[in-house]
Amino acid sequence: MVNKALGQHWLRNRAILDEIAALAAEETQAPVCLEIGPGLGTLTAALFRKFEKVVAVEYDADLARKLPGSFPGKNLEVVNEDFLQFDLKRMPEPYVAAGNIPYYITSPIIERLLTAENRPEKIVLLMQKEVAERIVDNRETLLSIRCKNRADIALGPVVPRSEFEPAPEVDSQVVVFTPHDPVLSDEVMRFVQTGFSQPRKKVTRNLSVYMPREDIKDIFIRNNINIDVRPAEMHLADWQKIYDLMKK
């Protein structure tokens, strides 16, 4: 039984599942994989071909109850909990994270993994293709900036909607995150969030909560920054530069 309210779509293509598991295990010796939303356990089976232990966090109580029966003798820990409430400090280090995640909570899941005190060595997520493309696109969003601030990111295979049961309305894509220390501090990221408060407006307008807009324009002009620039055109180094100039 599929719970549509939870965004459940089961991927059954073994070759793709094996590729996701292989990407998760690549260039890491981590023995444990944290799986987000294992569902019927199709990805779980592939992960066990690469990892000694899988910690599977499943919100659906019925699925969580049934999952251990599919993996007798395996080192499987099932946690029946909302992943956004799961205490990542429970995870032994090192570990990696993987999952076919619900489209409607993609951003909170990524944010939680990347900002965790004991973050995974690697994160491999299957998500909506459009969101995956936006994360790596040169035109930035607040989500892409947050991701690039804390990880190197690479796109994996595209998974057509026809590979899922039931088929969703959109295609999916694998995204591989390799976390690193943040480029921008939390304070600068709050500044960036203000800069994206109205993404279609000019940066000088959005940042006018800090100082008069004419003063910001003057700073931009004196430092050869386009006064008409919009948030989507700004990258990590650009935000740091403007933050430093406005703090003087």
PASEVEX-584831 format. One record per residue: x, y, z of N, C-alpha, C in turn. Coordinates in steps of 0.05 Angstrom, whole numbers, padded with zeros to 5 digits, always signed. Atoms other than C-alpha are relative to their C-alpha. Example, Ala and Ser with C-alpha at 12.3 -4.5 7.8 and 13.67 -1.06 7.14 Angstrom:
+00018-00024+00000+00246-00090+00156+00018+00024+00000 -00016-00024-00001+00273-00021+00143-00015+00022+00014 
END
This chain:
+00017-00024+00000+00000+00000+00000+00018+00025+00000 -00015-00025+00002+00028+00068-00021-00015+00022+00015 +00012-00023-00014+00016+00128+00025+00008+00025-00016 -00006-00023+00017+00011+00186-00024+00006+00025+00016 -00006-00023-00017+00012+00236+00033+00029+00002+00007 -00028+00001-00007+00083+00214+00048+00018+00001-00025 -00015-00002+00025+00105+00220-00025+00015-00025-00006 -00013+00026+00004+00120+00146-00031-00001-00009-00029 -00003+00010+00028+00146+00123-00099+00024-00020+00001 -00020+00021-00003+00185+00057-00101+00016-00003-00026 -00019+00005+00022+00246+00051-00146+00007-00030+00001 -00005+00029+00000+00255-00022-00168+00022-00008-00020 -00021+00007+00019+00309-00018-00222+00026-00007+00016 -00022+00009-00017+00365-00059-00190+00026+00014-00009 -00025-00012+00010+00420-00029-00235+00003+00028+00012 -00001-00028-00011+00402+00042-00212+00004-00001+00030 -00003+00003-00029+00396+00020-00140+00029-00007+00007 -00028+00007-00005+00465-00012-00143+00018+00023-00006 -00017-00023+00006+00493+00051-00174-00001+00021+00022 +00002-00018-00023+00466+00093-00117+00017-00009+00023 -00015+00012-00022+00497+00046-00067+00030+00002-00005 -00028-00002+00007+00563+00046-00105+00010+00029+00004 -00008-00028-00004+00565+00122-00105+00003+00007+00029 -00002-00005-00028+00552+00123-00031+00025-00012+00013 -00023+00014-00011+00609+00075-00018+00027+00009-00012 -00024-00008+00015+00658+00107-00067+00018+00018+00017 -00020-00017-00014+00722+00136-00035-00006+00004+00029 +00004-00001-00029+00700+00122+00036+00003-00028+00012 -00002+00025-00014+00715+00068+00086-00021-00003+00022 +00021+00001-00021+00653+00083+00128-00015-00026-00001 +00013+00026+00000+00622+00018+00150-00031+00002+00003 +00028-00003-00006+00553+00047+00165-00013+00019-00019 +00015-00018+00017+00501+00078+00120-00027+00007+00014 +00026-00010-00010+00443+00120+00145-00018+00002-00024 +00019-00001+00023+00384+00108+00098-00024+00015+00009 +00023-00017-00006+00329+00159+00096-00024-00011-00016 +00024+00010+00013+00261+00130+00081+00004-00026-00016 -00006+00025+00015+00277+00057+00063-00024-00012-00014 +00024+00011+00013+00205+00040+00047-00001-00030-00001 +00001+00029+00003+00202-00030+00019+00027-00014+00002 -00027+00011-00004+00277-00039+00026+00015-00006-00025 -00014+00006+00025+00297-00040-00047+00028+00012+00000 -00027-00012-00002+00355+00009-00036+00015-00013+00023 -00013+00012-00023+00370-00023+00031+00015-00025-00008 -00013+00025+00009+00386-00089-00004+00026+00007-00015 -00025-00008+00015+00436-00053-00050+00021+00011+00019 -00019-00011-00019+00467-00016+00009+00014-00022+00016 -00013+00022-00015+00480-00082+00045+00022-00014-00017 -00022+00011+00017+00524-00102-00014+00025+00017+00002 -00022-00019-00002+00569-00043+00004+00007+00007+00029 -00004-00009-00028+00561-00030+00079-00005-00023+00019 +00003+00020-00021+00567-00072+00142-00027+00003+00015 +00024-00006-00015+00508-00038+00175-00016+00022-00013 +00018-00021+00010+00448+00003+00154-00019+00008+00023 +00019-00012-00019+00410+00049+00201-00022+00012-00018 +00022-00008+00018+00342+00058+00166-00021+00016+00016 +00020-00017-00014+00298+00116+00189-00025+00002-00018 +00025+00002+00015+00226+00104+00166-00023+00011+00016 +00022-00013-00013+00167+00147+00183-00025-00017+00001 +00023+00017+00002+00114+00097+00161+00002-00023+00019 -00003+00020-00021+00102+00053+00222-00003-00029-00011 +00005+00026+00011+00076-00006+00181+00025-00010-00015 -00024+00008+00016+00136-00006+00134+00024-00005+00019 -00022+00004-00019+00184+00002+00193-00002-00026+00014 +00004+00025-00014+00154-00058+00227+00007-00024-00018 -00004+00022+00019+00159-00102+00165+00029-00002-00010 -00026+00000+00013+00228-00082+00141+00020-00021+00011 -00020+00020-00010+00271-00126+00188-00004-00028-00011 +00006+00026+00010+00236-00188+00162+00011-00006-00028 -00011+00003+00027+00265-00175+00093+00030-00004+00001 -00030+00001-00002+00337-00177+00119+00009-00017+00024 -00008+00017-00023+00346-00236+00167+00030-00003+00000 -00028+00004-00003+00416-00240+00194+00017+00024-00007 -00015-00025+00007+00435-00170+00170+00001+00019+00023 -00003-00019-00022+00460-00115+00215-00017+00025-00008 +00019-00021+00007+00398-00071+00204-00013+00011+00026 +00014-00014-00022+00373-00020+00254-00021+00018-00012 +00022-00015+00011+00305+00007+00238-00011+00020+00021 +00010-00020-00018+00282+00072+00270-00026+00011-00011 +00026-00010+00010+00208+00089+00263-00003+00029+00011 -00001-00028-00008+00214+00165+00265+00000+00018-00024 -00003-00021+00020+00208+00228+00224+00029+00007-00002 -00029-00005+00002+00278+00238+00196+00008+00027+00010 -00007-00027-00009+00275+00312+00212+00001+00002+00030 -00002+00001-00030+00268+00293+00286+00021-00020+00009 -00020+00020-00007+00321+00238+00284+00025+00013+00010 -00024-00011-00011+00381+00253+00328+00024-00011-00014 -00023+00010+00015+00441+00248+00282+00024-00006+00018 -00022+00006-00019+00487+00245+00343+00000-00030+00007 +00001+00028-00004+00464+00173+00348+00017-00016-00019 -00016+00014+00020+00504+00156+00286+00029-00002+00007 -00028+00003-00005+00573+00127+00295+00016+00013-00023 -00017-00012+00021+00629+00162+00257+00022-00019-00007 +00011-00013+00023+00647+00154+00202-00025-00014-00011 +00023+00012+00013+00582+00143+00165-00007+00016-00025 +00010-00014+00024+00549+00161+00099-00031+00000+00002 +00029-00001+00001+00476+00178+00083-00009-00004-00028 +00011+00005+00027+00433+00156+00025-00030-00002+00002 +00029+00003-00001+00360+00156+00006-00014+00010-00024 +00019-00010+00020+00304+00164-00043-00020+00017+00016 +00014-00018-00019+00275+00225-00009-00026+00012-00011 +00025-00013+00009+00205+00255-00012+00005+00027-00011 -00005-00026+00013+00202+00315-00058-00007+00023+00018 +00010-00023-00015+00164+00358-00008+00017+00008+00024 -00018-00008-00022+00218+00357+00045+00030-00002-00008 -00028+00002+00009+00281+00356+00002+00018+00020+00013 -00017-00021-00011+00309+00422+00026+00006-00004+00030 -00006+00005-00028+00301+00408+00101+00018-00024+00005 -00017+00023-00004+00333+00340+00094+00029+00006-00007 -00027-00007+00008+00394+00367+00057+00012+00019+00021 -00010-00019-00020+00401+00425+00106+00008-00014+00026 -00005+00014-00025+00398+00378+00165+00026-00016-00001 -00024+00017+00003+00451+00331+00139+00026+00017-00002 -00024-00016+00005+00499+00386+00117+00009+00016+00025 -00007-00016-00023+00495+00425+00182+00003-00016+00026 -00002+00017-00023+00498+00366+00229+00028+00002+00013 -00026-00001-00014+00553+00368+00282+00017-00024-00008 -00015+00023+00010+00573+00298+00261-00011-00007-00027 +00011+00003+00026+00557+00305+00188+00011-00026-00014 -00009+00023+00014+00562+00245+00141+00025+00006-00017 -00023-00004+00018+00626+00235+00100-00010+00005-00028 +00012-00003+00027+00582+00231+00038-00030-00002+00002 +00029+00001+00001+00509+00241+00021-00008-00005-00029 +00009+00007+00027+00476+00209-00039-00031-00001+00001 +00029-00002-00002+00403+00229-00050-00012-00001-00028 +00016+00000+00024+00353+00214-00104-00023+00020+00004 +00019-00021-00004+00309+00275-00113-00012+00009-00027 +00013-00011+00024+00266+00313-00163+00022+00012-00018 -00021-00009+00018+00309+00327-00225+00002+00030-00002 +00000-00029+00002+00289+00400-00228+00015+00012+00024 -00013-00010-00024+00313+00411-00157+00030-00006-00001 -00028+00008+00003+00378+00373-00170+00015+00020-00019 -00012-00018+00019+00392+00418-00230+00003+00028+00012 -00001-00027-00012+00377+00481-00190+00023+00002+00020 -00022+00001-00020+00427+00460-00136+00027+00005-00013 -00026-00003+00012+00485+00457-00185+00001+00022-00021 +00002-00020+00021+00462+00512-00233+00017+00024+00008 -00016-00024-00004+00505+00575-00242-00018+00023+00010 +00018-00020-00010+00443+00617-00228-00009-00010+00028 +00003+00010-00027+00438+00612-00153-00028+00004+00012 +00023-00003-00018+00381+00601-00105+00011-00001+00028 -00009+00002-00027+00384+00604-00030+00008-00029+00007 -00007+00028-00005+00384+00528-00029+00027-00007-00013 -00026+00007+00013+00442+00523-00079+00023+00013+00015 -00021-00014-00016+00482+00574-00039+00006-00015+00026 -00003+00015-00025+00470+00536+00025+00015-00027-00005 -00013+00026+00006+00491+00470-00008+00029+00004-00007 -00027-00005+00009+00553+00498-00042+00018+00011+00022 -00015-00011-00023+00573+00532+00023+00012-00023+00017 -00008+00022-00018+00580+00464+00057+00008-00026-00014 -00006+00025+00013+00593+00412+00003+00009+00004-00029 -00004+00002+00029+00623+00395-00064-00023-00017-00010 +00024+00012+00009+00566+00372-00107+00004-00010-00029 -00001+00012+00027+00561+00326-00168-00027-00013-00006 +00024+00014+00009+00502+00301-00208+00005-00029-00008 -00001+00028+00008+00491+00227-00216-00020-00006-00021 +00018+00007+00022+00445+00189-00263-00028+00012+00003 +00028-00008+00001+00377+00214-00284-00017-00026+00001 +00018+00023-00002+00321+00166-00265-00028+00007-00010 +00026-00007+00012+00259+00170-00310-00023-00008+00019 +00023+00005-00017+00192+00172-00275-00012-00028-00004 +00011+00027+00006+00174+00106-00309+00013-00022+00016 -00014+00020-00016+00224+00070-00264-00012-00003+00029 +00012+00000-00027+00181+00084-00202-00028-00013-00001 +00027+00011-00003+00118+00050-00176-00011+00011+00026 +00012-00012+00024+00073+00088-00175+00018+00021-00013 -00016-00020+00013+00103+00135-00226-00007+00028+00010 +00005-00028-00007+00111+00207-00201-00005+00016-00025 +00006-00017+00023+00095+00266-00245+00026+00011-00013 -00025-00012+00010+00169+00285-00255+00022-00021+00001 -00024+00017-00001+00236+00252-00268+00017+00006+00025 -00018-00004-00023+00288+00244-00213+00029+00000-00008 -00029+00001+00005+00363+00250-00208+00015-00004+00026 -00017+00005-00023+00417+00227-00161+00019+00024+00003 -00018-00021-00006+00458+00281-00127+00019-00010+00021 -00021+00009-00019+00524+00267-00091+00012+00025+00013 -00012-00021-00016+00546+00314-00035+00024-00010+00015 -00024+00006-00016+00616+00312-00006+00003+00023+00019 -00001-00022-00019+00611+00355+00057+00028+00010+00006 -00025-00012-00009+00666+00403+00077-00007+00022+00020 +00005-00022-00018+00674+00459+00128-00012+00023-00016 +00013-00021+00014+00631+00519+00111+00019+00022-00011 -00016-00022+00012+00660+00573+00065-00008+00026+00013 +00010-00024-00012+00616+00627+00094-00009-00006+00029 +00008+00004-00028+00604+00636+00169-00031+00002+00002 +00029-00001-00005+00534+00631+00199-00010+00029-00002 +00007-00028+00001+00533+00707+00205-00003+00009-00029 +00001-00007+00028+00548+00716+00131-00023-00013-00013 +00023+00014+00012+00496+00664+00113-00027+00013+00007 +00025-00015-00007+00443+00704+00151-00002+00025-00017 -00002-00022+00019+00466+00763+00109-00010-00008-00028 +00008+00011+00026+00457+00721+00046-00030-00005+00000 +00028+00005-00001+00388+00700+00068-00016+00026-00003 +00013-00026+00003+00368+00773+00074+00003+00009-00029 -00004-00007+00028+00398+00784+00005-00019-00014-00019 +00019+00016+00016+00351+00730-00022-00029+00004+00009 +00027-00004-00011+00290+00757+00016-00021+00004-00022 +00017-00003+00024+00259+00778-00051+00018-00006-00024 -00020+00008+00020+00298+00738-00103-00001+00015-00027 +00001-00014+00026+00273+00777-00163+00007+00030+00002 -00008-00028-00004+00291+00844-00133+00030+00003+00000 -00029-00005+00000+00360+00877-00136+00011-00004+00028 -00013+00004-00026+00409+00860-00082+00001+00025+00017 -00001-00025-00015+00416+00933-00063-00026+00006+00014 +00026-00004-00013+00342+00935-00047-00004-00019+00023 +00004+00020-00021+00341+00871-00007+00018+00005+00024 -00019-00006-00022+00402+00893+00034-00005+00027+00014 +00004-00027-00011+00373+00961+00050-00011+00000+00029 +00007+00002-00029+00351+00935+00118+00024+00005+00017 -00025-00004-00015+00424+00943+00138+00009+00029+00000 -00007-00028+00003+00436+01013+00113-00016+00012-00024 +00015-00012+00022+00405+01064+00065+00009-00011-00027 -00006+00011+00026+00400+01038-00006+00021+00016-00015 -00019-00017+00015+00438+01098-00034+00029-00005+00010 -00027+00006-00011+00497+01082+00013+00010-00027-00011 -00008+00026+00011+00497+01010-00012+00008+00003-00029 -00007-00005+00028+00497+01034-00084+00027+00013-00003 -00026-00013+00000+00555+01079-00069+00023-00019+00005 -00020+00021-00005+00594+01020-00040+00004-00017-00025 -00002+00017+00024+00578+00979-00102+00015+00015-00022 -00013-00015+00021+00599+01034-00150+00030+00003+00005 -00029-00004-00006+00665+01048-00114+00016-00026-00002 -00014+00025+00002+00682+00974-00117-00007-00016-00025 +00006+00012+00027+00660+00961-00189-00019-00024+00001 +00021+00021-00002+00599+00919-00169-00025+00011-00014 +00024-00009+00015+00538+00923-00214-00022+00006+00020 +00021-00008-00019+00484+00961-00175-00027-00013-00007 +00025+00013+00008+00431+00923-00214+00001-00031+00004 -00003+00028-00004+00456+00854-00194-00023-00012+00017 +00021+00013-00014+00403+00805-00170+00012-00025+00014 -00011+00023-00016+00413+00747-00119+00009-00023-00017 -00007+00024+00016+00414+00693-00173+00027+00002-00013 -00025-00005+00014+00476+00725-00203+00024+00001+00019 -00021-00003-00020+00515+00725-00138+00009-00028+00010 -00011+00026-00009+00561+00668-00116+00013+00004+00028 -00010-00001-00027+00594+00652-00049+00020+00022+00004 -00021-00020-00004+00655+00697-00058-00012+00028-00003 +00013-00027+00003+00610+00755-00081-00014+00008+00026 +00014-00007-00025+00568+00752-00018+00020+00007+00022 -00020-00006-00020+00630+00750+00026+00012+00028-00005 -00011-00026+00007+00659+00810-00011-00018+00023+00008 +00019-00021-00007+00596+00852-00003-00004+00002+00030 +00003+00000-00030+00588+00832+00070+00024+00015+00012 -00024-00013-00012+00660+00854+00085-00001+00030-00006 +00001-00028+00007+00650+00920+00048-00020+00015+00016 +00021-00013-00016+00586+00936+00085+00006+00001+00029 -00007+00000-00029+00617+00919+00152+00021+00021+00007 -00022-00019-00005+00673+00970+00144-00011+00026+00013 
END
